[in-house]
């Protein structure tokens, strides 16, 4: 560490930021501590001349400075709206701060508020809200032609907090927004919801916005949709046009970093400018290159990874011009500290973590790998260069592995080979795109030929990624990779690097490598626990908002899912909630899928599960002539999914009995509504039982009371139709007499679910009520004798 003085400060500074995020500390106290420690540090050299005291004071100063920066950030994002979870008919007056690029399904921009009107109360507050206008009645062209950063506007809509962790393993969107300084969301659905109060605008921010819009329009004008979506991500840091399946293929192939604008892309741009300005003298070339890099950084929105790479590139260029040497580790640490001083919460941003762990690992690990390759004395220069290039990629992947496993739960086994092809292709695509855009600005008819070539290359790259990402052996799923696992991993890697440096024998290095990774595998298992353990019956009510979804793991490890939530143009619960949950839990496939009935908020999420081959077989109501039923049957036939209808039956799953209570022979059953024909399931394990009734309402309840009154008695009831007053009659509830009642409903949903009438009835029969709108996901486990509620948040 002697040669890397700034690394010491950066590490201690980051410790201070992380500590400050966990603790509440006084700004005055921390500021006093920071100033006192730096003054004492400076004076101690002259007065005390104590090395140990200087080290202590340096550490105190560095940590307290991080604490102070974090405490200031906490004050800046302290929201006056934090007590409101979701409120309708909210009016916000503020200034447009930043406008997102055009999207097919919504207009999105950040609004810096002046005042917010909620429940006839006007709140004066200065904070950032993410506004989303979702309506076909809103003319997008008019909005983008008129709206500019700096405009004063009035927006009416629904206010809500960003979605926090509502299910195990779920992405904390609220925390992510807060890290960006955004304290909530406003969603509007009609053209009258927005009014311009002033057309004054911020010249600089508008220039950036208009440049981004023009580049985006030119990209789409010249390229096909696949290439345009990719280039929007690579050049403008907007991945909204890259679909979920494509992103998953990038993850599976180990090349997801291509989609995150980072140092790699800055490297592409740097190389392009060096070649482009190659005929100029060294000073002119350097100045134009720096100008080009800074322009690229601004156009992408200045993400931390691009800022880091741009800053380091500028430092290297200046150092080269001045004839001074620079150190990669110190430069990396300096750029990190600069970012964190202004945005301390970036330390929790996955992009920041992946970017810096990649660069640091290249700086530390690659020299070791390079030395090994050079010691092999390979005469073929092409093979040697390929191995050296692979060494850089391997170094980055080793350093980022803990973060990759923590965020994606996947270890790509083909990433090394994929990167050998994809990284050069991506560089060619970026270079061709810049040339195309430059020519297209003046001669679009000529630029189209370059775009066609880029379309072909992009298609080849995407086909390769699609192929490699869909291979059965493309990746290994690794779940619950914890902080302790990460510490163990980095500790063993550090030991490995040290042993490599002191050893000269290739055989010893190989043996040490195998032993090290074997130890990593063993030691990272120590803190592994199963949220859904073997040998018990686990029932999880998944929080899918206004909808239903229940995940069941049987004692013999078979799994089932009853309903899968909703899908609409803005949110797919199958893709965004259930699949990530299954990945987190390590469930590759669901053995039994039960669609209670064909309402969108029950079967919509099944589309993603079926197309991703996550469900083995489906049970659903008897098909009818409705469009939804016909479409669903076509999907099942197309995907060759085994399908069964609900008929009165008993299914043994290990030592658990699953009863289907629907009876077509029952009088009046076939004349019931879709809700009342919901699949009715009862699961019995030992002395415990669970009853699921879909959206069944009072007409269906009367039928089951007549035919199955005694059998309805259950320990747990999934309350019908999200607690609507059209169901859950007192007679039915008394027959079931549940100890626990599960209600799946969205926060302050427009239907008013659950009804106060139903809640009162449940209280009258002394049933414990567990609701997703107030608790998030709910996990119950039975050992056959009793049922317990598991606190999955503190598992």
VENUR-V511788 format. One record per residue. N is the residue number from 1. PSI is psi in radians with two decimals (* if undefined). OMEGA is omega in radians with two decimals (NA if undefined). Layout:
[[N PSI OMEGA] [N PSI OMEGA]]
//
This chain:
[[1 -0.17 -3.08] [2 -0.65 -3.09] [3 -0.01 -3.09] [4 1.16 -3.04] [5 -0.61 -3.06] [6 -0.43 3.09] [7 -0.74 -3.12] [8 -0.85 -3.13] [9 -0.77 -3.09] [10 -0.75 -3.13] [11 -0.83 -3.14] [12 -0.67 3.11] [13 -0.75 3.12] [14 -0.68 3.07] [15 -0.71 3.11] [16 -0.74 3.13] [17 -0.83 -3.13] [18 -0.75 3.11] [19 -0.73 3.14] [20 -0.51 3.11] [21 -0.40 -3.10] [22 -0.44 -3.06] [23 2.69 3.02] [24 2.03 -3.10] [25 2.70 -3.14] [26 2.27 3.10] [27 -0.75 -3.11] [28 -0.75 -3.14] [29 -0.82 -3.11] [30 -0.71 3.12] [31 -0.78 3.12] [32 -0.75 3.14] [33 -0.70 -3.13] [34 -0.88 -3.11] [35 -0.76 -3.10] [36 -0.75 -3.09] [37 -0.65 3.14] [38 -0.63 3.10] [39 -0.79 3.13] [40 -0.63 3.14] [41 -0.75 -3.12] [42 -0.78 -3.09] [43 -0.44 -3.09] [44 -0.48 3.12] [45 -0.62 -3.10] [46 -0.61 -3.02] [47 -0.95 -3.01] [48 -0.57 -3.12] [49 0.70 -3.14] [50 2.06 -3.11] [51 -0.74 -3.12] [52 -0.75 3.13] [53 -0.70 3.12] [54 -0.70 3.12] [55 -0.76 -3.14] [56 -0.80 -3.12] [57 -0.65 3.08] [58 -0.76 3.13] [59 -0.76 3.14] [60 -0.77 3.13] [61 -0.84 -3.08] [62 -0.80 -3.12] [63 -0.77 -3.11] [64 -0.56 3.07] [65 -0.75 3.06] [66 -0.73 3.09] [67 -0.76 -3.10] [68 -0.79 3.13] [69 -0.75 -3.14] [70 -0.69 -3.14] [71 -0.64 3.08] [72 -0.76 3.13] [73 -0.71 3.12] [74 -0.70 3.14] [75 -0.66 -3.09] [76 -0.56 -3.11] [77 0.29 3.07] [78 1.92 -2.99] [79 2.38 3.04] [80 -0.10 -3.11] [81 0.11 -3.02] [82 -0.38 -3.12] [83 -0.18 -3.14] [84 2.13 3.11] [85 -0.86 3.12] [86 2.21 -3.12] [87 2.34 3.10] [88 2.90 3.07] [89 0.82 3.11] [90 2.42 3.08] [91 2.34 -3.11] [92 2.26 3.02] [93 2.28 -3.12] [94 -2.96 -3.08] [95 2.31 3.09] [96 2.14 -3.10] [97 -0.72 -3.08] [98 2.40 -3.13] [99 2.28 3.12] [100 2.83 3.08] [101 2.84 -3.08] [102 2.42 3.07] [103 2.66 -3.11] [104 -0.52 -2.95] [105 -0.17 -3.14] [106 2.81 2.94] [107 2.30 -3.05] [108 2.31 3.10] [109 2.82 3.12] [110 2.26 -3.10] [111 2.19 3.05] [112 2.01 -2.94] [113 2.63 2.91] [114 -0.78 3.14] [115 2.66 3.12] [116 2.22 3.12] [117 1.98 3.14] [118 2.24 3.09] [119 0.84 3.12] [120 0.35 3.10] [121 2.23 3.12] [122 2.11 -3.11] [123 2.02 3.06] [124 2.02 -3.09] [125 2.55 3.12] [126 1.63 3.12] [127 2.94 -3.07] [128 2.28 3.07] [129 2.49 3.05] [130 2.02 -3.12] [131 2.36 3.14] [132 2.06 3.12] [133 2.01 -3.03] [134 1.60 3.13] [135 2.44 3.07] [136 -0.31 -3.12] [137 -0.23 3.12] [138 2.10 -3.14] [139 1.84 -3.07] [140 -0.67 -3.12] [141 -0.77 3.12] [142 -0.74 -3.13] [143 -0.89 -3.07] [144 -0.42 3.07] [145 -0.50 -3.03] [146 -0.63 -3.05] [147 2.39 3.11] [148 2.58 3.02] [149 2.27 -3.10] [150 -0.30 3.09] [151 2.48 3.04] [152 2.23 -3.08] [153 2.87 3.00] [154 2.22 3.12] [155 2.31 3.07] [156 2.43 3.14] [157 -2.73 -3.13] [158 2.20 3.08] [159 2.46 3.02] [160 2.76 3.03] [161 2.70 2.99] [162 2.58 -3.10] [163 2.16 3.10] [164 -2.85 -3.11] [165 1.78 -3.10] [166 -0.25 3.13] [167 2.71 3.12] [168 2.32 3.07] [169 0.09 -3.07] [170 2.58 3.09] [171 2.31 -3.12] [172 1.55 -3.08] [173 -0.61 3.13] [174 -0.79 3.13] [175 -0.67 3.11] [176 -0.79 3.12] [177 -0.74 3.13] [178 -0.62 3.10] [179 -0.39 3.08] [180 0.09 -3.13] [181 0.31 -3.13] [182 2.17 -3.00] [183 -0.08 3.13] [184 -3.11 -3.10] [185 2.57 3.00] [186 2.17 -3.13] [187 2.25 -3.12] [188 2.67 -3.04] [189 0.23 3.09] [190 2.78 -3.04] [191 -0.42 -3.12] [192 0.00 -3.05] [193 -0.13 -3.11] [194 2.34 3.11] [195 2.32 3.10] [196 2.20 -3.14] [197 -0.47 3.12] [198 2.43 -3.12] [199 0.20 3.02] [200 2.51 -3.07] [201 2.83 3.12] [202 1.97 -3.01] [203 -0.86 -3.05] [204 -0.86 -3.13] [205 -0.59 3.10] [206 -0.63 3.10] [207 -0.76 3.10] [208 -0.79 -3.13] [209 -0.83 -3.12] [210 -0.63 3.09] [211 -0.78 3.12] [212 -0.76 3.14] [213 -0.80 -3.11] [214 -0.73 3.11] [215 -0.76 -3.13] [216 -0.76 3.14] [217 -0.68 3.13] [218 -0.68 3.08] [219 -0.83 -3.10] [220 -0.51 3.12] [221 -0.64 -3.02] [222 -0.46 -3.01] [223 2.84 3.04] [224 3.01 -3.00] [225 -0.65 -3.12] [226 -0.84 3.14] [227 -0.71 -3.14] [228 -0.75 3.12] [229 -0.71 3.12] [230 -0.78 -3.10] [231 -0.57 3.07] [232 -0.65 3.09] [233 -0.75 -3.05] [234 -0.61 -3.04] [235 -0.47 -3.05] [236 0.07 3.08] [237 0.66 3.09] [238 1.90 -3.05] [239 0.34 -3.05] [240 -0.36 -3.13] [241 0.10 3.07] [242 2.07 -3.00] [243 2.89 -3.07] [244 -0.77 -3.10] [245 -0.72 3.12] [246 -0.76 3.12] [247 -0.70 3.12] [248 -0.65 3.08] [249 -0.64 3.06] [250 -0.72 3.10] [251 -0.84 -3.11] [252 -0.59 -3.13] [253 -0.13 3.13] [254 0.42 -3.12] [255 0.43 -3.13] [256 -0.43 3.13] [257 -0.37 3.10] [258 -0.60 -3.07] [259 -0.29 3.13] [260 1.96 -3.12] [261 2.11 -2.99] [262 -2.80 -3.13] [263 -0.55 3.11] [264 -0.77 -3.12] [265 -0.64 3.05] [266 -0.66 3.08] [267 -0.74 3.07] [268 -0.83 -3.10] [269 -0.73 3.13] [270 -0.83 3.13] [271 -0.73 -3.14] [272 -0.81 -3.11] [273 -0.64 3.12] [274 -0.74 3.12] [275 -0.76 -3.08] [276 -0.73 -3.09] [277 0.37 -3.04] [278 -0.46 -3.08] [279 -0.18 3.12] [280 2.86 3.08] [281 2.89 -2.97] [282 -0.67 -3.09] [283 -0.76 3.10] [284 -0.79 3.14] [285 -0.75 -3.12] [286 -0.76 -3.14] [287 -0.81 -3.13] [288 -0.63 3.11] [289 -0.79 3.10] [290 -0.75 3.13] [291 -0.73 3.13] [292 -0.73 3.13] [293 -0.76 3.14] [294 -0.69 3.10] [295 -0.76 3.11] [296 -0.75 -3.13] [297 -0.76 -3.12] [298 -0.74 -3.11] [299 -0.59 3.14] [300 -0.12 3.14] [301 0.18 3.10] [302 0.93 2.99] [303 2.72 -3.03] [304 -0.73 -3.09] [305 -0.66 3.14] [306 -0.70 3.09] [307 -0.80 3.14] [308 -0.86 -3.09] [309 -0.68 3.13] [310 -0.81 3.13] [311 -0.77 -3.13] [312 -0.66 3.11] [313 -0.74 3.13] [314 -0.73 3.11] [315 -0.76 -3.14] [316 -0.73 -3.14] [317 -0.78 3.14] [318 -0.72 3.12] [319 -0.71 3.12] [320 -0.75 -3.13] [321 -0.62 -3.09] [322 -0.04 3.13] [323 0.33 3.13] [324 2.67 3.09] [325 2.73 3.09] [326 2.75 -3.10] [327 2.22 -3.06] [328 -0.75 -3.11] [329 -0.77 3.12] [330 -0.69 3.13] [331 -0.70 3.11] [332 -0.79 3.13] [333 -0.72 3.13] [334 -0.81 -3.13] [335 -0.64 3.12] [336 -0.78 -3.13] [337 -0.72 3.13] [338 -0.79 3.12] [339 -0.82 -3.03] [340 -0.44 3.06] [341 -0.71 -3.13] [342 -0.56 -3.12] [343 1.34 -3.07] [344 -0.48 -3.13] [345 -0.12 3.05] [346 -0.39 3.14] [347 -0.42 3.14] [348 0.02 -3.13] [349 2.19 3.14] [350 -0.65 3.13] [351 -0.74 3.10] [352 -0.84 -3.10] [353 -0.80 -3.12] [354 -0.71 -3.11] [355 -0.88 -3.06] [356 -0.60 3.09] [357 -0.58 3.11] [358 -0.83 -3.10] [359 -0.77 -3.13] [360 -0.69 -3.13] [361 -0.59 3.05] [362 -0.74 -3.13] [363 -0.60 -3.05] [364 -0.78 -3.01] [365 -0.66 -3.05] [366 -0.73 3.11] [367 -0.59 3.11] [368 -0.81 3.14] [369 -0.70 3.13] [370 -0.74 3.14] [371 -0.72 3.13] [372 -0.77 -3.12] [373 -0.74 -3.13] [374 -0.55 3.11] [375 -0.32 3.13] [376 -0.21 3.10] [377 0.88 3.13] [378 2.20 -3.08] [379 -0.54 -3.14] [380 1.95 -3.03] [381 -0.54 3.13] [382 -0.77 3.11] [383 -0.73 3.14] [384 -0.74 -3.14] [385 -0.63 3.10] [386 -0.74 3.14] [387 -0.69 3.11] [388 -0.72 3.09] [389 -0.75 3.09] [390 -0.58 3.12] [391 -0.69 3.08] [392 -0.81 3.14] [393 -0.76 3.14] [394 -0.70 3.12] [395 -0.81 -3.14] [396 -0.70 -3.10] [397 -0.62 3.09] [398 -0.79 -3.10] [399 -0.61 -3.09] [400 -0.07 -3.03] [401 -0.84 -3.14] [402 -0.69 3.14] [403 -0.69 3.11] [404 -0.79 -3.14] [405 -0.66 -3.13] [406 -0.67 -3.06] [407 -0.56 -3.05] [408 -0.21 3.12] [409 0.45 -3.11] [410 2.41 3.03] [411 1.87 -3.13] [412 2.20 -3.13] [413 -0.10 3.14] [414 0.19 -3.05] [415 -0.64 -3.11] [416 -0.79 3.13] [417 -0.71 -3.14] [418 -0.77 -3.10] [419 -0.54 3.12] [420 -0.54 -3.13] [421 -0.77 -2.99] [422 -0.73 -3.10] [423 -0.84 3.08] [424 -0.70 3.14] [425 -0.72 3.12] [426 -0.67 3.09] [427 -0.72 3.10] [428 -0.74 -3.13] [429 -0.77 3.13] [430 -0.80 3.14] [431 -0.81 3.12] [432 -0.66 -3.13] [433 -0.75 -3.14] [434 -0.76 3.10] [435 -0.79 -3.14] [436 -0.77 -3.12] [437 -0.67 3.13] [438 -0.80 3.13] [439 -0.70 -3.10] [440 -0.42 3.11] [441 -0.39 -3.09] [442 -0.73 -3.08] [443 1.35 -3.09] [444 -0.62 -3.10] [445 -0.49 3.11] [446 -0.63 -3.10] [447 -0.43 -3.09] [448 -0.51 -3.14] [449 -0.67 3.05] [450 -0.67 3.14] [451 -0.68 3.13] [452 -0.75 3.09] [453 -0.74 3.14] [454 -0.62 3.08] [455 -0.73 -3.12] [456 -0.82 -3.12] [457 -0.74 3.11] [458 -0.75 3.13] [459 -0.73 3.11] [460 -0.77 -3.13] [461 -0.75 -3.13] [462 -0.65 3.09] [463 -0.72 3.12] [464 -0.80 -3.14] [465 -0.69 3.12] [466 -0.71 -3.13] [467 -0.89 -3.10] [468 -0.61 -3.13] [469 -0.37 -3.11] [470 -0.03 3.10] [471 2.48 -3.11] [472 -0.53 -3.09] [473 0.26 -3.04] [474 -0.57 -3.08] [475 2.82 3.03] [476 2.28 -3.14] [477 2.19 3.12] [478 2.07 -3.02] [479 2.72 3.01] [480 0.75 3.07] [481 1.95 -2.94] [482 3.09 3.06] [483 -0.73 3.10] [484 -0.71 3.10] [485 -0.71 3.14] [486 -0.74 3.12] [487 -0.79 3.11] [488 -0.78 -3.12] [489 -0.92 -3.11] [490 -0.58 3.11] [491 -0.81 -3.14] [492 -0.60 3.08] [493 -0.70 3.09] [494 -0.74 3.11] [495 -0.72 3.14] [496 -0.79 3.14] [497 -0.74 3.13] [498 -0.80 -3.13] [499 -0.62 3.11] [500 -0.66 -3.07] [501 -0.49 -3.11] [502 -0.14 -3.12] [503 2.54 3.14] [504 -0.27 -3.06] [505 2.26 3.10] [506 -0.69 -3.12] [507 -0.75 3.12] [508 -0.72 3.14] [509 -0.72 3.12] [510 -0.78 3.14] [511 -0.76 3.13] [512 -0.70 3.12] [513 -0.83 -3.14] [514 -0.76 3.14] [515 -0.72 -3.13] [516 -0.85 -3.11] [517 -0.51 3.03] [518 -0.73 3.11] [519 -0.69 3.09] [520 -0.77 -3.13] [521 -0.76 -3.10] [522 -0.88 -3.03] [523 -0.51 3.14] [524 -0.05 3.08] [525 -0.27 -2.97] [526 -0.71 -3.07] [527 0.21 -3.13] [528 2.27 3.07] [529 2.57 3.11] [530 2.12 3.07] [531 -0.62 3.07] [532 1.54 -3.02] [533 2.81 3.09] [534 2.69 3.01] [535 -0.04 3.09] [536 2.88 3.07] [537 2.07 3.13] [538 2.30 3.09] [539 2.03 3.14] [540 2.11 2.98] [541 1.86 -3.09] [542 2.38 3.08] [543 1.76 3.11] [544 0.39 -3.09] [545 -2.41 -3.12] [546 1.46 -3.12] [547 -3.01 3.13] [548 2.48 2.95] [549 2.23 -3.13] [550 2.19 3.11] [551 2.32 -3.10] [552 2.28 2.99] [553 2.13 -3.11] [554 2.83 -3.11] [555 -0.45 3.14] [556 0.25 3.08] [557 0.05 2.98] [558 2.71 -3.09] [559 2.71 3.08] [560 2.73 3.02] [561 2.24 3.10] [562 1.88 -3.09] [563 2.83 -3.04] [564 0.45 3.04] [565 -2.84 -2.95] [566 2.79 2.94] [567 2.34 3.06] [568 3.13 -3.09] [569 -0.28 -3.03] [570 -0.39 -3.05] [571 2.30 3.10] [572 1.89 -3.08] [573 -0.51 3.09] [574 -0.79 -3.10] [575 -0.73 -2.97] [576 -0.37 -3.08] [577 -0.94 -2.97] [578 -0.81 3.13] [579 -0.81 3.05] [580 -0.62 3.10] [581 -0.79 3.11] [582 -0.72 3.12] [583 -0.75 -3.14] [584 -0.67 -3.11] [585 -0.13 3.13] [586 0.47 3.12] [587 1.90 -3.11] [588 -0.80 -3.09] [589 2.58 3.04] [590 2.24 -3.11] [591 -0.72 -3.07] [592 2.15 3.06] [593 2.21 -3.13] [594 2.04 3.05] [595 1.90 -3.06] [596 -0.77 3.07] [597 2.99 -2.97] [598 0.90 2.88] [599 2.49 -3.02] [600 -0.60 -3.09] [601 0.07 3.10] [602 -0.71 -3.06] [603 -0.15 -3.04] [604 -0.78 -3.09] [605 -0.20 3.13] [606 -0.45 -3.11] [607 -0.87 -3.14] [608 -0.70 -3.14] [609 -0.72 -3.11] [610 -0.80 -3.11] [611 -0.42 3.07] [612 0.18 3.06] [613 0.78 -3.11] [614 -0.03 -3.14] [615 2.26 -3.08] [616 -0.69 -3.13] [617 2.75 -3.03] [618 2.36 2.95] [619 2.32 -3.11] [620 2.90 3.11] [621 2.83 3.11] [622 2.21 -3.11] [623 2.57 3.08] [624 -2.90 -3.05] [625 0.09 -3.14] [626 2.69 -3.13] [627 -0.72 -3.12] [628 -0.75 -3.13] [629 -0.75 3.14] [630 -0.79 -3.14] [631 -0.74 -3.11] [632 -0.71 3.13] [633 -0.66 3.12] [634 -0.70 3.11] [635 -0.79 -3.14] [636 -0.71 3.12] [637 -0.72 -3.14] [638 -0.71 -3.10] [639 -0.02 3.11] [640 0.81 3.11] [641 2.16 3.06] [642 2.36 -3.03] [643 2.55 -3.11] [644 2.63 3.09] [645 2.77 3.11] [646 2.01 3.02] [647 2.53 -3.09] [648 2.09 -2.98] [649 2.92 3.06] [650 2.28 -3.12] [651 2.19 3.11] [652 2.15 3.09] [653 1.62 -2.99] [654 -2.21 3.12] [655 0.43 3.08] [656 2.42 3.09] [657 2.24 3.10] [658 2.08 -3.10] [659 2.33 2.97] [660 2.14 -3.00] [661 -0.19 -3.12] [662 2.33 -3.10] [663 1.88 -3.13] [664 -0.42 -3.10] [665 -0.17 3.14] [666 2.39 -3.12] [667 2.34 3.10] [668 -0.02 -3.08] [669 -0.80 -3.05] [670 -0.27 3.13] [671 0.00 -3.13] [672 2.81 3.07] [673 2.95 3.10] [674 -0.75 3.11] [675 -0.79 -3.06] [676 -0.27 3.06] [677 0.24 3.11] [678 2.58 3.05] [679 2.20 3.14] [680 2.06 -3.05] [681 2.44 3.00] [682 2.25 -3.13] [683 2.22 -3.12] [684 2.18 3.08] [685 1.91 -3.10] [686 -2.16 -3.12] [687 0.05 -3.07] [688 2.68 -3.10] [689 2.67 -3.11] [690 2.34 3.14] [691 2.20 -3.14] [692 2.19 -3.02] [693 0.21 3.11] [694 -2.25 3.11] [695 0.44 -3.12] [696 2.41 -3.12] [697 -2.93 -2.98] [698 -0.72 3.11] [699 -0.72 3.11] [700 -0.69 -3.14] [701 -0.68 3.14] [702 -0.69 3.13] [703 -0.79 -3.10] [704 -0.50 3.05] [705 -0.60 -3.13] [706 -0.69 -3.01] [707 -0.40 -3.01] [708 0.53 -2.99] [709 -0.92 -3.08] [710 -0.62 -3.09] [711 -0.30 3.13] [712 -0.43 -3.10] [713 2.11 -3.06] [714 2.70 3.11] [715 -0.60 -3.09] [716 2.32 3.08] [717 2.25 2.91] [718 1.87 -3.02] [719 2.31 -3.06] [720 2.49 3.03] [721 0.78 3.04] [722 0.38 3.14] [723 0.36 3.12] [724 2.61 3.14] [725 -0.16 3.10] [726 -0.04 3.11] [727 -2.94 3.10] [728 0.94 3.06] [729 2.69 -3.11] [730 -0.60 3.12] [731 -0.75 3.14] [732 -0.79 -3.12] [733 -0.66 3.11] [734 -0.59 3.11] [735 -0.70 3.13] [736 -0.69 -3.12] [737 1.00 -3.09] [738 2.44 3.00] [739 -0.59 3.14] [740 2.35 3.07] [741 2.25 -3.11] [742 2.22 3.13] [743 2.09 3.11] [744 1.95 -3.10] [745 2.68 3.14] [746 2.70 3.13] [747 2.14 3.14] [748 0.88 -3.11] [749 2.78 -3.03] [750 -0.26 -3.12] [751 -0.18 -3.11] [752 0.40 3.10] [753 2.49 -0.14] [754 2.65 -3.13] [755 2.47 3.08] [756 -0.54 3.12] [757 -0.80 3.14] [758 -0.73 3.12] [759 -0.68 3.13] [760 -0.68 3.10] [761 -0.71 3.13] [762 -0.62 3.10] [763 -0.61 -3.13] [764 -0.59 3.12] [765 0.14 3.05] [766 0.74 3.09] [767 2.37 3.08] [768 2.21 -3.06] [769 2.15 3.09] [770 2.15 -3.01] [771 2.44 3.10] [772 -0.56 -3.08] [773 -0.42 3.12] [774 -0.46 -3.04] [775 -0.27 -2.94] [776 -2.67 -3.14] [777 2.58 3.10] [778 2.27 -3.11] [779 2.14 3.07] [780 2.49 3.09] [781 2.41 -3.14] [782 2.37 3.04] [783 0.15 -3.12] [784 -0.30 3.14] [785 -0.71 3.14] [786 2.82 -3.12] [787 2.35 3.10] [788 2.63 3.06] [789 2.18 -3.08] [790 2.26 3.07] [791 1.55 -3.05] [792 -0.40 -3.12] [793 -0.54 -3.14] [794 0.44 -3.11] [795 * NA]]
//
